[in-house]
Amino acid sequence: MSQGLSQTAIIDFDAQVKAAYQGQGVLRPTVRVKSGVTGATVKFRRIKRGMATRRIPQTDIVPMGQGYGEETATLSDWNAGDYTDIFDQQKTNIDDKAALATNIAAAIGRREDQLILDALDAASPAAPVGVNIGGANTGLNMAKLRAAKRVLDARAVPQKDRYFVHSAIGLEQLLGLTEVTSADFNAVRTLANGEVKTFLGFNFVMIEDREEGGLALAGTTRTNFAYDKQALGLAVGLEKRTSVDWIPEKTSWLANGVFSAGAVAIDPDGVIEVATVEA
């Protein structure tokens, strides 16, 4: 880029950020999304359960009395930007524009994921799966997976669109389970590419160690989550957007990505904490 950066180059940069962003965000597809939000808060509604009553001839219908619950997502504003100095650009053969686009997209994606992870953590599910399920102070094992499934089943959480978010060590522990890797139990060949995509009705998503926080780790105890897609809401007020502006005081271009969003657990019954030990 140069001081005479054209509008075409700025549009091209914005397109690069959008393209890179699509490959960075991992949790948006796992939650309910409301885009184009106006205002600082969004209320996600959930209908409560009703129960049928026996009909008695010649009497009025007894209303189920089902109501609605509401959870509020509060939007917060974020920047992901950096300077690129015109003098430094003459001393390197790096494509500064492409590198900035990739980094901005990655930063936006990680921050959006963290909003969702924080909402999961704040859900405070009533029946967490503890570290002693399947053995004292154990990692991610079959007993914990079965327990998480059982709790969701008991709460009548739909079988479709269940997700399990875990760490890199959690993936290592999963790959050590015969039931997950053996073709006798799982039709997916997980050891072929070192990934666990689906098992026991869950879609697995790995979150690596991140400076934003990632999955909470207290000592050696990691908090993982099993949840239903409809149990989490992401409200987006300002979608990913970029700008490239000349800052004369710094003889640099400021490339910046912005977005505004908030996340909340719509139905905590659809969220299960699964605690594991990572030695």
C-alpha positions as CSV (number, residue, x, y, z in Angstrom):
1,M,0.0,0.0,0.0
2,S,1.2,3.6,-0.6
3,Q,0.0,7.0,0.5
4,G,-2.0,7.1,-2.7
5,L,-3.9,4.0,-1.9
6,S,-6.9,3.8,-4.2
7,Q,-10.5,3.1,-3.3
8,T,-10.2,-0.1,-5.4
9,A,-7.4,-1.3,-3.1
10,I,-9.4,-0.6,0.0
11,I,-12.4,-2.5,-1.4
12,D,-10.0,-5.4,-2.3
13,F,-8.6,-5.3,1.3
14,D,-12.1,-5.5,2.7
15,A,-12.9,-8.5,0.5
16,Q,-9.7,-10.3,1.7
17,V,-10.7,-9.8,5.3
18,K,-14.2,-11.2,4.6
19,A,-12.7,-14.2,2.8
20,A,-10.3,-14.9,5.6
21,Y,-12.9,-14.4,8.2
22,Q,-15.1,-17.2,6.8
23,G,-12.3,-19.7,7.6
24,Q,-11.7,-18.4,11.1
25,G,-15.0,-18.3,13.0
26,V,-15.8,-21.8,14.4
27,L,-18.7,-21.2,16.8
28,R,-21.1,-19.0,14.9
29,P,-22.6,-22.0,13.1
30,T,-23.3,-23.7,16.4
31,V,-25.6,-21.1,17.8
32,R,-28.8,-19.2,16.9
33,V,-27.9,-15.9,15.2
34,K,-29.9,-12.7,15.0
35,S,-28.3,-10.2,12.6
36,G,-29.0,-6.6,11.8
37,V,-29.7,-5.7,15.4
38,T,-30.6,-2.1,16.2
39,G,-29.9,-1.0,19.8
40,A,-27.6,-2.1,22.6
41,T,-29.6,-5.2,23.7
42,V,-31.6,-8.0,22.2
43,K,-34.2,-10.2,23.9
44,F,-34.3,-13.9,22.8
45,R,-37.6,-15.5,23.6
46,R,-38.2,-19.1,24.4
47,I,-41.6,-20.7,24.8
48,K,-42.2,-22.7,27.9
49,R,-43.6,-26.2,28.0
50,G,-47.3,-26.9,28.1
51,M,-49.2,-30.1,29.2
52,A,-52.3,-31.6,27.7
53,T,-55.3,-32.1,29.9
54,R,-58.0,-34.7,29.6
55,R,-61.2,-33.5,27.9
56,I,-64.4,-33.6,29.9
57,P,-67.6,-33.4,27.9
58,Q,-69.5,-30.1,28.0
59,T,-66.8,-28.3,29.9
60,D,-64.5,-25.5,28.8
61,I,-61.1,-26.1,27.5
62,V,-58.4,-25.8,30.1
63,P,-55.6,-23.6,28.8
64,M,-52.1,-25.0,29.0
65,G,-51.0,-21.6,30.4
66,Q,-47.7,-21.8,28.6
67,G,-45.8,-18.5,28.7
68,Y,-42.6,-17.2,27.3
69,G,-39.2,-16.7,28.9
70,E,-36.7,-14.1,27.8
71,E,-32.9,-13.8,28.0
72,T,-31.1,-10.6,27.1
73,A,-27.9,-10.3,25.0
74,T,-26.0,-7.1,25.5
75,L,-23.9,-6.0,22.5
76,S,-20.3,-4.8,22.9
77,D,-18.2,-3.1,20.3
78,W,-14.8,-4.3,19.2
79,N,-11.8,-3.2,17.0
80,A,-9.1,-5.3,15.4
81,G,-6.6,-2.9,13.8
82,D,-3.0,-2.2,13.2
83,Y,-0.7,0.3,11.5
84,T,1.5,-0.4,8.4
85,D,4.3,2.1,8.0
86,I,5.1,3.3,4.5
87,F,8.8,3.2,5.2
88,D,8.7,-0.3,6.5
89,Q,6.9,-1.4,3.4
90,Q,9.9,-0.4,1.3
91,K,12.1,-2.8,3.3
92,T,10.2,-6.0,3.1
93,N,8.8,-8.2,0.4
94,I,5.9,-9.4,2.6
95,D,2.4,-8.7,1.2
96,D,1.4,-6.4,4.1
97,K,-2.2,-6.1,2.9
98,A,-2.8,-9.9,2.8
99,A,-1.0,-10.4,6.2
100,L,-3.2,-7.7,7.8
101,A,-6.4,-9.1,6.3
102,T,-5.6,-12.5,7.7
103,N,-4.7,-11.2,11.2
104,I,-7.8,-8.9,11.4
105,A,-10.1,-11.7,10.3
106,A,-8.6,-14.1,12.8
107,A,-8.9,-11.6,15.7
108,I,-12.5,-10.9,14.9
109,G,-13.3,-14.6,14.7
110,R,-11.6,-15.4,18.0
111,R,-13.4,-12.5,19.8
112,E,-16.8,-13.6,18.5
113,D,-16.1,-17.1,19.6
114,Q,-15.1,-15.8,23.1
115,L,-18.5,-14.0,23.4
116,I,-20.2,-17.3,22.8
117,L,-17.9,-19.2,25.2
118,D,-18.5,-16.6,27.9
119,A,-22.2,-17.0,27.4
120,L,-21.9,-20.8,27.8
121,D,-19.9,-20.3,31.0
122,A,-22.5,-17.9,32.4
123,A,-25.3,-20.3,31.8
124,S,-24.5,-22.1,35.1
125,P,-26.2,-25.4,34.2
126,A,-27.9,-27.2,37.1
127,A,-26.3,-30.6,36.4
128,P,-22.6,-30.3,35.4
129,V,-20.7,-33.5,34.6
130,G,-17.9,-33.5,37.1
131,V,-14.2,-34.5,36.9
132,N,-14.9,-37.8,38.8
133,I,-17.3,-39.3,36.2
134,G,-15.7,-42.3,34.8
135,G,-12.9,-42.3,37.4
136,A,-11.3,-40.0,39.9
137,N,-9.9,-36.8,38.3
138,T,-10.2,-38.1,34.7
139,G,-10.0,-36.5,31.3
140,L,-12.5,-36.6,28.5
141,N,-13.9,-40.2,28.5
142,M,-16.8,-42.2,27.4
143,A,-18.5,-42.0,30.8
144,K,-18.5,-38.2,30.6
145,L,-19.9,-38.2,27.0
146,R,-22.6,-40.6,28.0
147,A,-23.5,-38.5,31.1
148,A,-23.8,-35.3,29.0
149,K,-26.0,-37.1,26.5
150,R,-28.2,-38.6,29.2
151,V,-28.8,-35.2,30.8
152,L,-29.7,-33.6,27.5
153,D,-32.0,-36.6,26.7
154,A,-33.7,-36.3,30.0
155,R,-34.4,-32.7,29.4
156,A,-36.0,-33.5,26.0
157,V,-33.3,-31.5,24.2
158,P,-33.6,-32.3,20.4
159,Q,-31.2,-34.8,19.1
160,K,-30.4,-32.6,16.1
161,D,-27.7,-29.9,16.3
162,R,-26.0,-30.9,19.5
163,Y,-22.4,-29.7,19.9
164,F,-19.5,-30.5,22.1
165,V,-16.8,-27.9,22.5
166,H,-13.4,-29.1,23.8
167,S,-9.7,-28.3,24.0
168,A,-6.7,-29.7,22.1
169,I,-5.9,-31.9,25.1
170,G,-9.5,-33.0,25.1
171,L,-9.1,-34.1,21.5
172,E,-6.0,-36.0,22.4
173,Q,-8.0,-37.8,25.1
174,L,-10.8,-38.5,22.7
175,L,-8.3,-40.0,20.2
176,G,-7.2,-42.4,22.9
177,L,-10.7,-43.9,23.3
178,T,-11.2,-47.2,21.4
179,E,-14.9,-46.5,21.1
180,V,-14.2,-43.2,19.2
181,T,-11.4,-44.4,16.9
182,S,-12.4,-48.0,16.2
183,A,-14.5,-48.9,13.1
184,D,-16.3,-51.4,15.3
185,F,-17.9,-48.5,17.2
186,N,-17.7,-45.5,14.9
187,A,-18.2,-45.3,11.2
188,V,-16.0,-42.2,10.9
189,R,-12.3,-42.9,10.5
190,T,-11.0,-40.4,13.1
191,L,-7.4,-41.5,13.1
192,A,-7.1,-41.0,9.3
193,N,-7.0,-37.2,9.8
194,G,-6.7,-36.9,13.6
195,E,-10.1,-35.2,14.0
196,V,-13.3,-36.1,15.8
197,K,-16.2,-34.7,13.9
198,T,-19.3,-36.5,15.1
199,F,-19.9,-39.2,17.8
200,L,-22.7,-40.1,20.2
201,G,-25.0,-37.5,18.6
202,F,-22.5,-34.6,19.1
203,N,-20.8,-32.5,16.6
204,F,-17.3,-31.9,18.1
205,V,-15.6,-28.5,17.9
206,M,-12.0,-27.9,19.1
207,I,-10.9,-24.6,20.6
208,E,-7.2,-24.1,20.8
209,D,-5.4,-22.2,23.6
210,R,-6.2,-18.5,23.0
211,E,-5.1,-15.2,24.5
212,E,-8.8,-14.1,24.6
213,G,-9.4,-16.9,27.2
214,G,-10.8,-19.8,25.3
215,L,-12.3,-22.6,27.4
216,A,-11.8,-21.9,31.1
217,L,-8.9,-23.7,32.7
218,A,-8.6,-23.6,36.5
219,G,-5.4,-25.4,37.5
220,T,-5.6,-28.6,35.6
221,T,-9.4,-28.6,35.4
222,R,-10.8,-27.7,32.0
223,T,-14.5,-26.7,31.4
224,N,-15.9,-28.1,28.2
225,F,-19.5,-27.7,27.0
226,A,-22.2,-29.9,25.5
227,Y,-25.1,-27.8,24.2
228,D,-28.0,-27.5,21.8
229,K,-27.8,-24.9,19.0
230,Q,-31.1,-23.3,20.0
231,A,-29.9,-22.9,23.6
232,L,-27.4,-20.1,22.7
233,G,-28.1,-16.8,20.9
234,L,-25.7,-14.5,19.2
235,A,-27.0,-11.0,18.4
236,V,-25.0,-9.1,15.8
237,G,-25.5,-5.3,15.5
238,L,-22.5,-4.5,13.2
239,E,-21.2,-7.2,11.0
240,K,-17.5,-7.4,10.2
241,R,-16.4,-4.3,8.4
242,T,-13.0,-2.9,7.5
243,S,-11.5,0.5,6.8
244,V,-8.0,1.6,5.7
245,D,-7.2,5.2,6.6
246,W,-4.0,7.3,6.2
247,I,-2.8,8.7,9.5
248,P,-0.3,11.5,8.6
249,E,1.0,11.8,12.2
250,K,2.2,8.2,12.0
251,T,3.2,8.2,8.3
252,S,1.2,4.9,8.3
253,W,-2.0,3.3,7.1
254,L,-4.4,2.2,9.8
255,A,-6.1,-1.0,8.8
256,N,-9.0,-1.7,11.1
257,G,-11.8,-4.3,11.5
258,V,-14.9,-3.6,13.6
259,F,-17.9,-5.5,14.7
260,S,-20.5,-5.3,17.5
261,A,-22.2,-8.4,19.0
262,G,-23.4,-10.1,22.1
263,A,-24.2,-13.6,23.2
264,V,-26.5,-15.2,25.8
265,A,-27.8,-18.6,26.9
266,I,-31.4,-18.6,25.8
267,D,-32.2,-21.8,27.6
268,P,-29.7,-23.0,30.2
269,D,-31.3,-26.4,30.2
270,G,-29.7,-27.0,26.9
271,V,-26.2,-26.4,28.2
272,I,-24.1,-28.9,30.1
273,E,-20.7,-28.2,31.6
274,V,-18.3,-31.1,31.4
275,A,-15.2,-30.9,33.6
276,T,-12.0,-32.7,32.7
277,V,-8.6,-33.0,34.1
278,E,-5.7,-32.1,31.8
279,A,-2.4,-33.2,33.2
